[in-house]
Structures are given as structure tokens and as C-alpha cells.
Amino acid sequence: MPRPILATIHPEALRHNLARMRQAAPDARVWAVVKANSYGHGIARTYEALRGADGFALLDLQEAEQVRALGWRGPILLLEGVFEPRDLELCSRLGLWHAVHCEEQIAWLAAHKTQVGHRVFLKLNSGMNRLGFTPQGYRTAWMRLNALPQVDEITHMTHFSDADGPRGIAHQLEAFEEVTRDLPGERSLSNSAASLRHASDARVRGDWIRPGIAVYGSAPDFPEHTMVHWDLQPTMTLSSRIIGVQRLQPGDTVGYGSSFTADAPLRIGVVACGYADGYPRHCSTGTPVLVDGVRTRLVGRVSMDMLAVDLSPVPQAGFGSEVTLWGTATNGAVLAIDEVAASAGTLSYELMCALAPRVPVTVGA
Ligand SMILES: *Cc1c(COP(=O)(O)O)cnc(C)c1O
């Protein structure tokens, strides 16, 4: 028998969350962001559920080929554009839309031989300082692209650094508006956080929103808001079982480094899940876990293949009991991946993407 650990992907939840994002920006089209293999879920596993999107946004050319091979004829956007000139041949052949964020990409496009006009998303660096043209260079870049026979349509694009936090988006929105005001073309600005928190502003919605993490059921601004607040549902459950039980006496310790000491008699369950499965080693005593759908806590350090949980809230639980590390338990109880990520000092994004290859994945309801 294989180890009992299992990841389950929930297509109904993906559909629900996508519909939620549409509802947040009803007059915009929606890119389902499926980079990093659909945030660790597997593109092939999420594709059916996300076909209701207007397009798929990603950055790996292999992933773009995969989406085409799955049968998608609609728009696909390369969020970082191409990495070398010959990538443009694939864009022409597969009809990929692509970001243009630097001079090099314009020069490659100008030298590219093609019969089909490309749809490009010209990226403004409005303050994030990752990719994009500065406000000073943006209009020149637009003029150059606009004069190229290889270019069909130019969409204006930028990305917010603080849509989820107190600094907000006003300064970047202002820079974007200023630079693009009198230029024709569609606009795309918002990730999940901007779409949910600032979408009452039509300028923020633009023509295309680009939600990623919210589609995967995580609140982009946790802990200020939760997935329940945003009406999102978990799309990935990580579950396992108890493979051993120990009865501790006061003074007994658990695991490497003896980081947890029982101060009273305590039953603990040992779970077949460790950091080699992608469960964060930084989670310490107190991190929430569900056993038989009842909320309890991790005790002691996470080791490579095992972790331990407090069984006192679930006295009937024992060998073989269901453990939900994040997601939805059989009884319907939910443990937000955001809570586990916060315990580890990281984000849900990282946990989803770090699901280890050794964990079997199934597509559930
Ligand atoms: C990843 C990404 C997104 C999606 O961000 P979320 O925070 O997951 O919604 C949107 N736009 C760009 C350019 C991205 O790289």
C-alpha cells in the first residue's frame, strides 16, 4: 500500500472561484493565471474547470504549448514575453499573445518574419521595479511597436506591488493613467488583490483582469480578510492519515530537538506527512490541523516524512484517522491554506507551488 498522503484538486471550487472573480469585475475579461503549473495544481488537472475564462496567462512556453495541446483555441498570454528571438516563431505558430517589457524584445519583434500580426501587452513599470518600461520610456516604446508590421494590437499593462496592503495602488494607478491617457488600446492592471479590493474603480478593472491566487481559493490579503470573507473555496486539499499513536506523560517531549514538552498526559497522533511532501518545516507547535474534520494543532517539529498532532480535541481518533493538512475534510470542515502558510511565515502561493512530486494527486469533486 502506498503512503496515505494525497493531494486532491477540486474542479467545482475552481469554477466557483473563477465565477467570483468575474463577478468582481463583470465588465472585464478574465485571464486565468496558470503559471507555475497552475500554482502547483497541474495545468491538465485545472484546465476543464478553468475553460470558462477568457484566456490563460502563464510564462513558460512549454505551458503555453500544453494549453494549446489540451485544445484551447482562445487567447494565451505570456506574462513575461519571450526569452529569446526564436520564441517568437512559437508565438506566431500558436497565436500566443505576449508581454513586451524591454528594448530587446522590441528589437527581436522588429526582426521577426511573420505573416500573422502579434497581440502584445506593453508593460509599464509603474513602481514595482521588476519588469517594464519606465514612464519616461513607455510612449517611445509604444510608438516603435505601433509602427511595426509584426504588431497587430497593443494592450497597456502594469502590475501592482501593494494591492494587498496598506500602501495600496493609487500611486501606480496614477502613473499608469498619466502615461496611457491619450493612447488607444485595451488595458490590464489587476491581479487577485486589486480585483477584489479595488474593483469598484473601473480604471482598476480595465479590460482584462489577471487573477491567480484567488482562483485557487486563497485570500490575497490574509489575514486582513479570509477566503470566507471573499467567498472563495479551497481548490487543493492535502490529506493523510495517522500511522501511529503515542501517550505522553508530563515531561515527555516530541520529535527532533524536543521542541514540545507535554505538561499533562497527552495522546498524540503521528501523521504520514513531512517536509519532503511539501508541508513547511517552519510550521511549529500550534499550527492548525484537522483530524477527522476536527480542528487541533501540530506539536513539535515537522520531520521529513512525519509530523505529530494533539489528539485531545478528538478522543475517538486513532490509527488510520483522516488528517487534513489544508483544504476540505470529508465532513466538510475547511482549513484555509492561508492559516498554515501564515504559521510558517509564508504565503499560500509558496505552499501550493511546493507540493512535492512524491505526493499523488487526484482530481475530486
Ligand atoms: C502572477 C501574476 C498575476 C496573478 O497574481 P495573483 O496575486 O496570484 O492574483 C497577475 N499578473 C502578473 C503579471 C503576474 O505575474
The ligand as a Tripos MOL2 file, in Angstrom:
@<TRIPOS>MOLECULE
LIG
   15    15     1     0     0
SMALL
NO_CHARGES

@<TRIPOS>ATOM
      1 C1          1.2920   36.0540  -11.1150 C.3       1 LIG1
      2 C2          0.7520   37.2600  -11.7800 C.ar      1 LIG1
      3 C3         -0.5830   37.6260  -11.6130 C.ar      1 LIG1
      4 C4         -1.5150   36.9160  -10.6610 C.3       1 LIG1
      5 O1         -1.2550   37.3430   -9.3380 O.3       1 LIG1
      6 P1         -2.1120   36.8270   -8.0970 P.3       1 LIG1
      7 O2         -1.5840   37.5890   -6.9550 O.co2     1 LIG1
      8 O3         -1.8490   35.3700   -7.9650 O.co2     1 LIG1
      9 O4         -3.5310   37.1170   -8.4240 O.co2     1 LIG1
     10 C5         -1.0480   38.7020  -12.3320 C.ar      1 LIG1
     11 N1         -0.2330   39.4030  -13.1770 N.ar      1 LIG1
     12 C6          1.0680   39.0800  -13.3350 C.ar      1 LIG1
     13 C7          1.9170   39.8830  -14.2490 C.3       1 LIG1
     14 C8          1.6020   38.0170  -12.6420 C.ar      1 LIG1
     15 O5          2.8920   37.6900  -12.8100 O.3       1 LIG1
@<TRIPOS>BOND
     1     1     2 1
     2     2     3 ar
     3     2    14 ar
     4     3     4 1
     5     3    10 ar
     6     4     5 1
     7     5     6 1
     8     6     7 2
     9     6     8 1
    10     6     9 1
    11    10    11 ar
    12    11    12 ar
    13    12    13 1
    14    12    14 ar
    15    14    15 1
@<TRIPOS>SUBSTRUCTURE
     1 LIG1         1 GROUP 0 **** ****
